[in-house]
Amino acid sequence: MTDAARWKATVYIGGLASLVTTVNLHDAFIPFGEIADITLPKNDAPNATEPHRGFAYVEYEDADDAKEAIDNMDQSELFGRVLKVSAAKPPKSANEGLGSKTAVWEQEGWLAEHAVSEEDRAAAAAGAAGNMEDDRMEDPMQGLEGLDVAGPNPE
């Protein structure tokens, strides 16, 4: 199964009680179809009292089974907690977006979106060089030599 197809067949379950195990999740979600995998991320914090992070992913063999599970289990109760069940989103690439360690203008997505041909760059450079000679900006400090005090003129 391709990665895109796997993510379409995976559901996110949030709001899990600390007592929930993969066996409990399997028993609760098996009525909707054949389960391929269950992931219950462990808590990485050294001083954590919770055995897991409070969410899980259940991957089904078929994407229709995942939709059925979402329709039936969203806002249901498990171990006294209301579950939030939705379609899982694929993880963001560590090398894309604002949180990456690569400059935005060096990322493939940004380059594809803002691509400019070499001919356009050459034309823009030639136009900028021609405009600089003709349009010299006035000095914003011109005429301020006689002022002794900063600010408006005292009257």
Sequence and secondary structure as in RCSB ss.txt:
>XXXX:A:sequence
MTDAARWKATVYIGGLASLVTTVNLHDAFIPFGEIADITLPKNDAPNATEPHRGFAYVEYEDADDAKEAIDNMDQ
SELFGRVLKVSAAKPPKSANEGLGSKTAVWEQEGWLAEHAVSEEDRAAAAAGAAGNMEDDRMEDPMQGLEGLDVA
GPNPE
>XXXX:A:secstr
  HHHHHHTEEEEES  TT  HHHHHHHHGGGS EEEEE  B   TT  SSB SEEEEEESSHHHHHHHHHHHTT
 EETTEE EEEE      TTSSTTSSS GGGSHHHHHHT   HHHHHHHHHHHHHHHHH     TTTT TT  SS
SS   
